[in-house]
C-alpha cells in the first residue's frame, strides 16, 4: 500500500504541476500550452504519470467550482482560476494489486477568505480524526466527532433545494486489494492492522468543495500515517 500511495502521489503531483503552470486567461479561464485547460486534460496528465510510475488509473477526479460540490463528480470542461479544485487520485499498483487513495484541494490563483476557511477547517477535521483513531475506539465516535467539529465551526449539514450541503459522506473506508474495502470507519471498532482512508470534506455551492484524504494504519498504540504529501491551497 505504501508503494501504491507513492504511485498515487506521482499522479497527484503532476496534476498540481499542470495547474501551477497554467496561465489565467479571460473570464478567469485557465490556459495551458496555448489551450483552454479542462478537467479532462489535467486528468490525462495525472493518469499518464500514474501509468509511468507503475499504476493503473481509474476514475480520477479533477472537479472545480460548483462541480467540486458533488463528491462523485469526476469533473468536465474548462477549469477556472480562484476556484476550489478537488484532485482525488486512486490507482491500483499494477504489481501488487493494492490501491492508493489521496485527495487534495487547491486553487490556481487567489483563494477567498471563505474558501481558505473551508480548506483550513477540513484539514483541521482530518487532523482531529487521525488523532482519535486507536484500538478499541468505535469508528462511529470518530465520525461523530468530525460532524460535531464542523458544526462548532459554523458548517451545517442540510438539504437546500433538494441538494445536500456540508459534510454528507463517510469519514473514511478500508483500503487494500479493493478501493473501498469493508469496513467503513463508522462501522468498525478499530484494531491493529486495519488500514483506512481519512477524508472529511465540506461542500457549499457558492464557496466550493474541499476534501483532504490520507491513509492510516491502526497500530497497537494509535495509528500511523502511510501518506504525507504537502500541497498548498494556492498554486
FIKOLZA-1660 file (N, C-alpha, C; in steps of 0.1 Angstrom, whole numbers, plus 5000, padded with zeros to 4 digits):
% residues 235
   i   px   py   pz ch aa at
   1 5008 4988 5000  A  X  N
   1 5000 5000 5000  A  X CA
   1 5009 5013 5000  A  X  C
   2 5020 5012 5007  A  X  N
   2 5029 5024 5006  A  X CA
   2 5034 5026 4992  A  X  C
   3 5037 5016 4985  A  X  N
   3 5041 5017 4971  A  X CA
   3 5029 5023 4963  A  X  C
   4 5017 5018 4965  A  X  N
   4 5006 5023 4958  A  X CA
   4 5004 5038 4960  A  X  C
   5 5006 5042 4973  A  X  N
   5 5005 5056 4976  A  X CA
   5 5016 5064 4970  A  X  C
   6 5027 5059 4968  A  X  N
   6 5038 5066 4960  A  X CA
   6 5034 5068 4946  A  X  C
   7 5028 5058 4940  A  X  N
   7 5022 5059 4926  A  X CA
   7 5011 5070 4926  A  X  C
   8 5003 5069 4936  A  X  N
   8 4992 5079 4936  A  X CA
   8 4997 5093 4937  A  X  C
   9 5007 5095 4946  A  X  N
   9 5013 5108 4948  A  X CA
   9 5019 5114 4935  A  X  C
  10 5025 5105 4927  A  X  N
  10 5031 5109 4914  A  X CA
  10 5021 5115 4905  A  X  C
  11 5009 5108 4905  A  X  N
  11 4998 5114 4896  A  X CA
  11 4993 5127 4901  A  X  C
  12 4991 5127 4914  A  X  N
  12 4985 5140 4920  A  X CA
  12 4995 5151 4919  A  X  C
  13 5007 5149 4920  A  X  N
  13 5017 5160 4919  A  X CA
  13 5018 5165 4905  A  X  C
  14 5016 5156 4895  A  X  N
  14 5016 5160 4881  A  X CA
  14 5004 5169 4878  A  X  C
  15 4993 5166 4884  A  X  N
  15 4981 5175 4883  A  X CA
  15 4984 5188 4889  A  X  C
  16 4990 5188 4900  A  X  N
  16 4993 5201 4907  A  X CA
  16 5003 5209 4898  A  X  C
  17 5013 5202 4892  A  X  N
  17 5023 5209 4884  A  X CA
  17 5016 5216 4872  A  X  C
  18 5007 5209 4866  A  X  N
  18 5000 5214 4854  A  X CA
  18 4992 5227 4858  A  X  C
  19 4985 5226 4869  A  X  N
  19 4976 5237 4874  A  X CA
  19 4985 5249 4878  A  X  C
  20 4997 5246 4884  A  X  N
  20 5006 5257 4888  A  X CA
  20 5011 5264 4876  A  X  C
  21 5014 5258 4865  A  X  N
  21 5020 5264 4854  A  X CA
  21 5009 5270 4844  A  X  C
  22 4997 5267 4847  A  X  N
  22 4986 5273 4838  A  X CA
  22 4985 5288 4840  A  X  C
  23 4982 5294 4829  A  X  N
  23 4980 5309 4829  A  X CA
  23 4965 5312 4831  A  X  C
  24 4963 5324 4837  A  X  N
  24 4950 5328 4839  A  X CA
  24 4945 5337 4827  A  X  C
  25 4936 5332 4820  A  X  N
  25 4931 5339 4808  A  X CA
  25 4919 5348 4810  A  X  C
  26 4912 5351 4799  A  X  N
  26 4900 5359 4800  A  X CA
  26 4889 5352 4808  A  X  C
  27 4881 5359 4815  A  X  N
  27 4870 5354 4823  A  X CA
  27 4875 5343 4833  A  X  C
  28 4888 5345 4837  A  X  N
  28 4894 5336 4847  A  X CA
  28 4896 5321 4842  A  X  C
  29 4894 5319 4829  A  X  N
  29 4896 5305 4824  A  X CA
  29 4911 5302 4823  A  X  C
  30 4915 5290 4828  A  X  N
  30 4929 5287 4828  A  X CA
  30 4933 5282 4814  A  X  C
  31 4946 5286 4810  A  X  N
  31 4952 5282 4798  A  X CA
  31 4965 5275 4800  A  X  C
  32 4967 5265 4792  A  X  N
  32 4979 5256 4794  A  X CA
  32 4984 5252 4780  A  X  C
  33 4997 5255 4777  A  X  N
  33 5002 5251 4764  A  X CA
  33 4994 5257 4752  A  X  C
  34 4989 5269 4755  A  X  N
  34 4981 5276 4745  A  X CA
  34 4967 5272 4743  A  X  C
  35 4962 5263 4752  A  X  N
  35 4948 5258 4750  A  X CA
  35 4941 5260 4763  A  X  C
  36 4928 5261 4762  A  X  N
  36 4919 5261 4774  A  X CA
  36 4922 5248 4782  A  X  C
  37 4925 5250 4795  A  X  N
  37 4927 5239 4804  A  X CA
  37 4914 5233 4809  A  X  C
  38 4912 5220 4807  A  X  N
  38 4900 5214 4811  A  X CA
  38 4903 5203 4822  A  X  C
  39 4892 5199 4828  A  X  N
  39 4894 5188 4838  A  X CA
  39 4899 5175 4831  A  X  C
  40 4895 5173 4819  A  X  N
  40 4899 5161 4811  A  X CA
  40 4914 5162 4808  A  X  C
  41 4919 5174 4805  A  X  N
  41 4934 5175 4802  A  X CA
  41 4942 5172 4815  A  X  C
  42 4938 5178 4826  A  X  N
  42 4945 5176 4839  A  X CA
  42 4945 5161 4842  A  X  C
  43 4933 5155 4841  A  X  N
  43 4931 5141 4844  A  X CA
  43 4940 5132 4835  A  X  C
  44 4941 5135 4822  A  X  N
  44 4950 5128 4813  A  X CA
  44 4965 5129 4818  A  X  C
  45 4969 5141 4821  A  X  N
  45 4983 5142 4826  A  X CA
  45 4985 5135 4839  A  X  C
  46 4976 5135 4848  A  X  N
  46 4977 5128 4861  A  X CA
  46 4977 5113 4858  A  X  C
  47 4968 5108 4850  A  X  N
  47 4968 5093 4847  A  X CA
  47 4980 5089 4840  A  X  C
  48 4985 5097 4831  A  X  N
  48 4998 5093 4824  A  X CA
  48 5009 5092 4834  A  X  C
  49 5010 5101 4844  A  X  N
  49 5020 5100 4854  A  X CA
  49 5019 5087 4863  A  X  C
  50 5006 5083 4866  A  X  N
  50 5003 5071 4873  A  X CA
  50 5008 5059 4865  A  X  C
  51 5006 5059 4852  A  X  N
  51 5010 5048 4844  A  X CA
  51 5025 5047 4843  A  X  C
  52 5032 5058 4842  A  X  N
  52 5046 5058 4842  A  X CA
  52 5052 5053 4855  A  X  C
  53 5045 5055 4866  A  X  N
  53 5050 5051 4879  A  X CA
  53 5047 5037 4882  A  X  C
  54 5039 5030 4874  A  X  N
  54 5036 5016 4876  A  X CA
  54 5022 5013 4881  A  X  C
  55 5013 5023 4879  A  X  N
  55 5000 5021 4884  A  X CA
  55 4989 5020 4873  A  X  C
  56 4977 5017 4877  A  X  N
  56 4966 5016 4867  A  X CA
  56 4956 5026 4872  A  X  C
  57 4954 5037 4865  A  X  N
  57 4944 5047 4869  A  X CA
  57 4930 5043 4866  A  X  C
  58 4921 5049 4874  A  X  N
  58 4907 5046 4871  A  X CA
  58 4898 5055 4879  A  X  C
  59 4891 5064 4871  A  X  N
  59 4881 5073 4877  A  X CA
  59 4887 5085 4884  A  X  C
  60 4899 5089 4881  A  X  N
  60 4905 5101 4887  A  X CA
  60 4895 5113 4887  A  X  C
  61 4895 5120 4898  A  X  N
  61 4886 5132 4899  A  X CA
  61 4894 5145 4898  A  X  C
  62 4890 5153 4889  A  X  N
  62 4895 5167 4888  A  X CA
  62 4883 5176 4886  A  X  C
  63 4878 5181 4897  A  X  N
  63 4865 5188 4897  A  X CA
  63 4867 5202 4903  A  X  C
  64 4863 5212 4896  A  X  N
  64 4864 5226 4901  A  X CA
  64 4851 5233 4902  A  X  C
  65 4851 5244 4910  A  X  N
  65 4840 5252 4911  A  X CA
  65 4828 5245 4917  A  X  C
  66 4816 5247 4910  A  X  N
  66 4804 5240 4915  A  X CA
  66 4805 5225 4914  A  X  C
  67 4812 5220 4904  A  X  N
  67 4813 5206 4902  A  X CA
  67 4820 5199 4914  A  X  C
  68 4829 5207 4921  A  X  N
  68 4835 5201 4933  A  X CA
  68 4826 5199 4945  A  X  C
  69 4814 5205 4944  A  X  N
  69 4804 5203 4955  A  X CA
  69 4797 5190 4954  A  X  C
  70 4800 5182 4944  A  X  N
  70 4794 5168 4943  A  X CA
  70 4806 5159 4944  A  X  C
  71 4807 5151 4955  A  X  N
  71 4819 5143 4958  A  X CA
  71 4821 5132 4947  A  X  C
  72 4810 5129 4939  A  X  N
  72 4812 5118 4929  A  X CA
  72 4813 5123 4915  A  X  C
  73 4814 5137 4914  A  X  N
  73 4816 5143 4901  A  X CA
  73 4830 5142 4897  A  X  C
  74 4833 5135 4885  A  X  N
  74 4847 5134 4880  A  X CA
  74 4853 5147 4875  A  X  C
  75 4844 5156 4871  A  X  N
  75 4849 5169 4865  A  X CA
  75 4849 5169 4850  A  X  C
  76 4845 5180 4844  A  X  N
  76 4845 5181 4830  A  X CA
  76 4845 5196 4826  A  X  C
  77 4851 5198 4815  A  X  N
  77 4851 5212 4809  A  X CA
  77 4862 5221 4815  A  X  C
  78 4861 5234 4811  A  X  N
  78 4872 5243 4815  A  X CA
  78 4873 5245 4830  A  X  C
  79 4886 5247 4834  A  X  N
  79 4889 5250 4848  A  X CA
  79 4891 5265 4849  A  X  C
  80 4888 5270 4861  A  X  N
  80 4889 5285 4863  A  X CA
  80 4898 5288 4875  A  X  C
  81 4904 5300 4874  A  X  N
  81 4912 5305 4884  A  X CA
  81 4903 5309 4896  A  X  C
  82 4909 5309 4908  A  X  N
  82 4903 5314 4920  A  X CA
  82 4891 5306 4924  A  X  C
  83 4890 5293 4920  A  X  N
  83 4880 5284 4924  A  X CA
  83 4887 5272 4931  A  X  C
  84 4880 5266 4940  A  X  N
  84 4885 5253 4946  A  X CA
  84 4884 5242 4936  A  X  C
  85 4895 5234 4935  A  X  N
  85 4896 5223 4926  A  X CA
  85 4900 5211 4934  A  X  C
  86 4891 5200 4934  A  X  N
  86 4894 5188 4941  A  X CA
  86 4901 5178 4932  A  X  C
  87 4913 5173 4937  A  X  N
  87 4921 5163 4930  A  X CA
  87 4920 5150 4938  A  X  C
  88 4913 5140 4933  A  X  N
  88 4912 5128 4940  A  X CA
  88 4917 5116 4931  A  X  C
  89 4928 5110 4935  A  X  N
  89 4935 5100 4927  A  X CA
  89 4936 5087 4935  A  X  C
  90 4931 5076 4928  A  X  N
  90 4930 5063 4935  A  X CA
  90 4933 5052 4925  A  X  C
  91 4946 5050 4921  A  X  N
  91 4950 5040 4912  A  X CA
  91 4953 5027 4919  A  X  C
  92 4955 5016 4911  A  X  N
  92 4959 5003 4916  A  X CA
  92 4974 5001 4912  A  X  C
  93 4982 4996 4921  A  X  N
  93 4996 4993 4918  A  X CA
  93 4995 4980 4909  A  X  C
  94 5001 4982 4897  A  X  N
  94 5000 4971 4887  A  X CA
  94 5007 4958 4892  A  X  C
  95 5017 4960 4901  A  X  N
  95 5025 4948 4905  A  X CA
  95 5018 4941 4917  A  X  C
  96 5014 4948 4927  A  X  N
  96 5008 4942 4939  A  X CA
  96 4993 4940 4939  A  X  C
  97 4986 4949 4931  A  X  N
  97 4972 4949 4931  A  X CA
  97 4966 4958 4941  A  X  C
  98 4974 4964 4950  A  X  N
  98 4969 4972 4961  A  X CA
  98 4965 4986 4955  A  X  C
  99 4956 4992 4962  A  X  N
  99 4952 5006 4958  A  X CA
  99 4958 5016 4967  A  X  C
 100 4960 5028 4961  A  X  N
 100 4963 5040 4968  A  X CA
 100 4951 5050 4967  A  X  C
 101 4950 5060 4976  A  X  N
 101 4939 5069 4975  A  X CA
 101 4943 5082 4983  A  X  C
 102 4944 5093 4975  A  X  N
 102 4948 5105 4981  A  X CA
 102 4939 5116 4975  A  X  C
 103 4936 5126 4983  A  X  N
 103 4929 5138 4978  A  X CA
 103 4935 5151 4983  A  X  C
 104 4936 5160 4975  A  X  N
 104 4940 5174 4979  A  X CA
 104 4931 5184 4972  A  X  C
 105 4929 5195 4978  A  X  N
 105 4921 5206 4972  A  X CA
 105 4930 5218 4970  A  X  C
 106 4929 5224 4958  A  X  N
 106 4938 5236 4955  A  X CA
 106 4930 5247 4948  A  X  C
 107 4937 5258 4947  A  X  N
 107 4931 5270 4940  A  X CA
 107 4943 5275 4931  A  X  C
 108 4940 5276 4918  A  X  N
 108 4950 5282 4909  A  X CA
 108 4947 5297 4910  A  X  C
 109 4955 5305 4916  A  X  N
 109 4953 5319 4918  A  X CA
 109 4952 5322 4933  A  X  C
 110 4942 5331 4936  A  X  N
 110 4940 5335 4950  A  X CA
 110 4927 5329 4956  A  X  C
 111 4928 5324 4968  A  X  N
 111 4916 5319 4974  A  X CA
 111 4909 5330 4982  A  X  C
 112 4896 5330 4982  A  X  N
 112 4888 5340 4990  A  X CA
 112 4889 5336 5005  A  X  C
 113 4885 5345 5013  A  X  N
 113 4886 5342 5028  A  X CA
 113 4877 5330 5031  A  X  C
 114 4865 5329 5024  A  X  N
 114 4856 5318 5027  A  X CA
 114 4862 5305 5022  A  X  C
 115 4868 5305 5011  A  X  N
 115 4875 5293 5006  A  X CA
 115 4886 5288 5015  A  X  C
 116 4894 5298 5019  A  X  N
 116 4905 5295 5028  A  X CA
 116 4900 5289 5041  A  X  C
 117 4890 5295 5047  A  X  N
 117 4884 5290 5059  A  X CA
 117 4879 5276 5058  A  X  C
 118 4872 5273 5046  A  X  N
 118 4867 5260 5044  A  X CA
 118 4878 5250 5043  A  X  C
 119 4889 5253 5036  A  X  N
 119 4900 5244 5034  A  X CA
 119 4907 5241 5048  A  X  C
 120 4909 5252 5055  A  X  N
 120 4916 5250 5068  A  X CA
 120 4907 5242 5078  A  X  C
 121 4894 5244 5077  A  X  N
 121 4885 5236 5086  A  X CA
 121 4886 5221 5082  A  X  C
 122 4886 5218 5070  A  X  N
 122 4887 5204 5065  A  X CA
 122 4900 5198 5070  A  X  C
 123 4911 5205 5068  A  X  N
 123 4924 5200 5072  A  X CA
 123 4924 5197 5087  A  X  C
 124 4918 5207 5095  A  X  N
 124 4918 5205 5110  A  X CA
 124 4909 5193 5114  A  X  C
 125 4898 5191 5106  A  X  N
 125 4889 5180 5109  A  X CA
 125 4897 5167 5107  A  X  C
 126 4905 5166 5096  A  X  N
 126 4912 5154 5093  A  X CA
 126 4922 5151 5104  A  X  C
 127 4929 5162 5109  A  X  N
 127 4939 5160 5120  A  X CA
 127 4932 5155 5132  A  X  C
 128 4920 5160 5135  A  X  N
 128 4912 5156 5147  A  X CA
 128 4909 5141 5146  A  X  C
 129 4904 5137 5134  A  X  N
 129 4900 5123 5132  A  X CA
 129 4912 5114 5134  A  X  C
 130 4923 5117 5128  A  X  N
 130 4935 5108 5128  A  X CA
 130 4940 5107 5143  A  X  C
 131 4939 5118 5151  A  X  N
 131 4943 5117 5164  A  X CA
 131 4934 5109 5173  A  X  C
 132 4922 5106 5169  A  X  N
 132 4913 5098 5177  A  X CA
 132 4913 5083 5173  A  X  C
 133 4920 5079 5162  A  X  N
 133 4920 5065 5158  A  X CA
 133 4930 5057 5166  A  X  C
 134 4925 5047 5173  A  X  N
 134 4933 5038 5181  A  X CA
 134 4925 5026 5184  A  X  C
 135 4932 5015 5188  A  X  N
 135 4925 5002 5191  A  X CA
 135 4914 5004 5201  A  X  C
 136 4903 4997 5199  A  X  N
 136 4891 4996 5208  A  X CA
 136 4882 5009 5207  A  X  C
 137 4886 5019 5200  A  X  N
 137 4877 5030 5198  A  X CA
 137 4867 5027 5187  A  X  C
 138 4855 5032 5189  A  X  N
 138 4844 5030 5179  A  X CA
 138 4846 5040 5168  A  X  C
 139 4846 5035 5155  A  X  N
 139 4847 5044 5144  A  X CA
 139 4836 5054 5143  A  X  C
 140 4824 5050 5148  A  X  N
 140 4813 5059 5148  A  X CA
 140 4815 5071 5156  A  X  C
 141 4823 5069 5167  A  X  N
 141 4825 5081 5176  A  X CA
 141 4835 5091 5169  A  X  C
 142 4844 5086 5160  A  X  N
 142 4853 5094 5153  A  X CA
 142 4845 5102 5142  A  X  C
 143 4836 5095 5135  A  X  N
 143 4827 5102 5126  A  X CA
 143 4819 5113 5132  A  X  C
 144 4813 5110 5144  A  X  N
 144 4805 5119 5151  A  X CA
 144 4814 5131 5156  A  X  C
 145 4826 5129 5160  A  X  N
 145 4835 5140 5164  A  X CA
 145 4838 5149 5152  A  X  C
 146 4839 5144 5140  A  X  N
 146 4841 5152 5128  A  X CA
 146 4828 5161 5125  A  X  C
 147 4817 5154 5126  A  X  N
 147 4804 5161 5124  A  X CA
 147 4803 5173 5134  A  X  C
 148 4805 5170 5147  A  X  N
 148 4804 5180 5157  A  X CA
 148 4814 5191 5155  A  X  C
 149 4826 5188 5151  A  X  N
 149 4836 5198 5149  A  X CA
 149 4832 5208 5138  A  X  C
 150 4827 5202 5127  A  X  N
 150 4822 5211 5116  A  X CA
 150 4811 5220 5121  A  X  C
 151 4801 5214 5129  A  X  N
 151 4790 5222 5134  A  X CA
 151 4796 5233 5143  A  X  C
 152 4806 5230 5151  A  X  N
 152 4811 5240 5160  A  X CA
 152 4818 5252 5153  A  X  C
 153 4822 5249 5141  A  X  N
 153 4828 5260 5132  A  X CA
 153 4818 5267 5123  A  X  C
 154 4806 5263 5125  A  X  N
 154 4795 5270 5118  A  X CA
 154 4792 5264 5104  A  X  C
 155 4796 5252 5102  A  X  N
 155 4794 5245 5089  A  X CA
 155 4783 5235 5091  A  X  C
 156 4771 5238 5088  A  X  N
 156 4759 5230 5090  A  X CA
 156 4758 5220 5078  A  X  C
 157 4752 5208 5081  A  X  N
 157 4749 5199 5070  A  X CA
 157 4734 5198 5069  A  X  C
 158 4729 5201 5057  A  X  N
 158 4715 5202 5054  A  X CA
 158 4712 5201 5039  A  X  C
 159 4699 5199 5036  A  X  N
 159 4695 5199 5023  A  X CA
 159 4690 5213 5019  A  X  C
 160 4694 5218 5007  A  X  N
 160 4689 5230 5002  A  X CA
 160 4685 5228 4987  A  X  C
 161 4672 5231 4985  A  X  N
 161 4667 5228 4971  A  X CA
 161 4669 5214 4966  A  X  C
 162 4668 5205 4976  A  X  N
 162 4669 5191 4972  A  X CA
 162 4684 5186 4971  A  X  C
 163 4693 5194 4975  A  X  N
 163 4707 5190 4974  A  X CA
 163 4714 5192 4987  A  X  C
 164 4722 5182 4991  A  X  N
 164 4729 5182 5004  A  X CA
 164 4741 5191 5003  A  X  C
 165 4743 5199 5014  A  X  N
 165 4754 5207 5016  A  X CA
 165 4761 5204 5029  A  X  C
 166 4773 5207 5031  A  X  N
 166 4780 5204 5043  A  X CA
 166 4789 5192 5042  A  X  C
 167 4788 5183 5053  A  X  N
 167 4795 5171 5053  A  X CA
 167 4785 5159 5053  A  X  C
 168 4784 5153 5041  A  X  N
 168 4774 5143 5039  A  X CA
 168 4779 5130 5034  A  X  C
 169 4791 5127 5036  A  X  N
 169 4797 5113 5033  A  X CA
 169 4805 5108 5045  A  X  C
 170 4810 5096 5043  A  X  N
 170 4817 5090 5054  A  X CA
 170 4830 5096 5057  A  X  C
 171 4836 5094 5069  A  X  N
 171 4849 5099 5072  A  X CA
 171 4860 5091 5066  A  X  C
 172 4857 5079 5062  A  X  N
 172 4867 5071 5055  A  X CA
 172 4863 5056 5054  A  X  C
 173 4871 5049 5046  A  X  N
 173 4868 5035 5043  A  X CA
 173 4881 5026 5043  A  X  C
 174 4879 5013 5044  A  X  N
 174 4890 5004 5043  A  X CA
 174 4897 5005 5029  A  X  C
 175 4910 5002 5029  A  X  N
 175 4917 5002 5016  A  X CA
 175 4927 4991 5016  A  X  C
 176 4928 4985 5004  A  X  N
 176 4937 4973 5002  A  X CA
 176 4937 4968 4988  A  X  C
 177 4932 4956 4986  A  X  N
 177 4931 4950 4973  A  X CA
 177 4918 4954 4966  A  X  C
 178 4909 4961 4973  A  X  N
 178 4898 4968 4968  A  X CA
 178 4899 4983 4972  A  X  C
 179 4893 4992 4964  A  X  N
 179 4894 5006 4967  A  X CA
 179 4886 5009 4979  A  X  C
 180 4874 5003 4980  A  X  N
 180 4865 5005 4991  A  X CA
 180 4863 4992 4998  A  X  C
 181 4872 4988 5008  A  X  N
 181 4871 4976 5015  A  X CA
 181 4863 4978 5028  A  X  C
 182 4856 4968 5031  A  X  N
 182 4849 4968 5044  A  X CA
 182 4859 4967 5055  A  X  C
 183 4857 4973 5067  A  X  N
 183 4845 4981 5070  A  X CA
 183 4848 4996 5067  A  X  C
 184 4837 5004 5067  A  X  N
 184 4838 5018 5067  A  X CA
 184 4842 5022 5081  A  X  C
 185 4848 5034 5083  A  X  N
 185 4852 5039 5096  A  X CA
 185 4840 5039 5106  A  X  C
 186 4829 5044 5101  A  X  N
 186 4818 5045 5110  A  X CA
 186 4811 5032 5114  A  X  C
 187 4816 5021 5108  A  X  N
 187 4810 5007 5111  A  X CA
 187 4820 4998 5117  A  X  C
 188 4831 5003 5124  A  X  N
 188 4841 4994 5129  A  X CA
 188 4844 4998 5143  A  X  C
 189 4850 4989 5150  A  X  N
 189 4858 4992 5162  A  X CA
 189 4873 4989 5159  A  X  C
 190 4881 4999 5160  A  X  N
 190 4894 4998 5155  A  X CA
 190 4903 4988 5161  A  X  C
 191 4911 4981 5153  A  X  N
 191 4920 4971 5158  A  X CA
 191 4933 4972 5150  A  X  C
 192 4944 4968 5156  A  X  N
 192 4957 4969 5149  A  X CA
 192 4957 4961 5136  A  X  C
 193 4963 4967 5126  A  X  N
 193 4965 4961 5113  A  X CA
 193 4955 4966 5103  A  X  C
 194 4944 4973 5107  A  X  N
 194 4935 4978 5098  A  X CA
 194 4941 4990 5091  A  X  C
 195 4936 4992 5078  A  X  N
 195 4941 5004 5070  A  X CA
 195 4929 5011 5065  A  X  C
 196 4929 5024 5068  A  X  N
 196 4917 5033 5064  A  X CA
 196 4922 5045 5057  A  X  C
 197 4913 5050 5048  A  X  N
 197 4914 5064 5044  A  X CA
 197 4907 5073 5054  A  X  C
 198 4912 5085 5055  A  X  N
 198 4906 5095 5064  A  X CA
 198 4903 5107 5055  A  X  C
 199 4891 5110 5052  A  X  N
 199 4888 5120 5042  A  X CA
 199 4876 5129 5044  A  X  C
 200 4876 5137 5055  A  X  N
 200 4865 5146 5057  A  X CA
 200 4864 5156 5046  A  X  C
 201 4852 5162 5043  A  X  N
 201 4850 5172 5033  A  X CA
 201 4838 5181 5036  A  X  C
 202 4839 5193 5030  A  X  N
 202 4827 5202 5031  A  X CA
 202 4824 5207 5017  A  X  C
 203 4811 5209 5014  A  X  N
 203 4807 5212 5001  A  X CA
 203 4795 5222 5001  A  X  C
 204 4798 5234 4996  A  X  N
 204 4788 5245 4996  A  X CA
 204 4788 5253 4983  A  X  C
 205 4778 5251 4974  A  X  N
 205 4778 5259 4962  A  X CA
 205 4778 5274 4965  A  X  C
 206 4787 5281 4958  A  X  N
 206 4789 5295 4961  A  X CA
 206 4803 5297 4968  A  X  C
 207 4807 5287 4975  A  X  N
 207 4821 5287 4980  A  X CA
 207 4829 5276 4973  A  X  C
 208 4824 5264 4972  A  X  N
 208 4830 5253 4965  A  X CA
 208 4831 5241 4974  A  X  C
 209 4839 5231 4970  A  X  N
 209 4841 5219 4978  A  X CA
 209 4855 5217 4982  A  X  C
 210 4858 5211 4993  A  X  N
 210 4871 5208 4998  A  X CA
 210 4871 5195 5005  A  X  C
 211 4881 5187 5001  A  X  N
 211 4883 5173 5008  A  X CA
 211 4898 5171 5009  A  X  C
 212 4902 5165 5020  A  X  N
 212 4916 5162 5023  A  X CA
 212 4917 5147 5027  A  X  C
 213 4924 5139 5020  A  X  N
 213 4924 5125 5022  A  X CA
 213 4938 5119 5023  A  X  C
 214 4940 5112 5034  A  X  N
 214 4953 5104 5036  A  X CA
 214 4949 5090 5040  A  X  C
 215 4959 5082 5042  A  X  N
 215 4957 5068 5046  A  X CA
 215 4965 5065 5058  A  X  C
 216 4959 5058 5068  A  X  N
 216 4965 5055 5081  A  X CA
 216 4964 5040 5083  A  X  C
 217 4973 5035 5091  A  X  N
 217 4973 5021 5096  A  X CA
 217 4971 5021 5111  A  X  C
 218 4961 5013 5116  A  X  N
 218 4959 5013 5130  A  X CA
 218 4970 5004 5136  A  X  C
 219 4976 5010 5147  A  X  N
 219 4987 5003 5154  A  X CA
 219 4983 4999 5168  A  X  C
 220 4992 4993 5176  A  X  N
 220 4988 4989 5189  A  X CA
 220 4986 5001 5198  A  X  C
 221 4992 5012 5195  A  X  N
 221 4991 5024 5203  A  X CA
 221 4984 5036 5197  A  X  C
 222 4979 5034 5185  A  X  N
 222 4972 5045 5179  A  X CA
 222 4970 5043 5164  A  X  C
 223 4976 5052 5156  A  X  N
 223 4976 5049 5141  A  X CA
 223 4988 5056 5135  A  X  C
 224 4992 5051 5124  A  X  N
 224 5004 5056 5117  A  X CA
 224 5000 5061 5103  A  X  C
 225 5003 5073 5100  A  X  N
 225 5001 5078 5086  A  X CA
 225 5009 5071 5076  A  X  C
 226 5003 5066 5066  A  X  N
 226 5011 5060 5055  A  X CA
 226 5013 5070 5043  A  X  C
 227 5007 5081 5044  A  X  N
 227 5008 5091 5033  A  X CA
 227 5011 5105 5039  A  X  C
 228 5021 5111 5033  A  X  N
 228 5023 5125 5037  A  X CA
 228 5027 5133 5024  A  X  C
 229 5018 5142 5020  A  X  N
 229 5020 5149 5007  A  X CA
 229 5016 5163 5010  A  X  C
 230 5026 5172 5010  A  X  N
 230 5023 5186 5013  A  X CA
 230 5020 5194 5000  A  X  C
 231 5008 5198 4999  A  X  N
 231 5003 5206 4987  A  X CA
 231 4996 5219 4993  A  X  C
 232 5001 5230 4989  A  X  N
 232 4995 5243 4994  A  X CA
 232 4981 5245 4988  A  X  C
 233 4973 5253 4995  A  X  N
 233 4960 5257 4989  A  X CA
 233 4961 5265 4976  A  X  C
 234 4969 5275 4976  A  X  N
 234 4971 5284 4965  A  X CA
 234 4983 5279 4956  A  X  C
 235 4981 5278 4943  A  X  N
 235 4991 5275 4934  A  X CA
 235 4994 5287 4925  A  X  C
% end
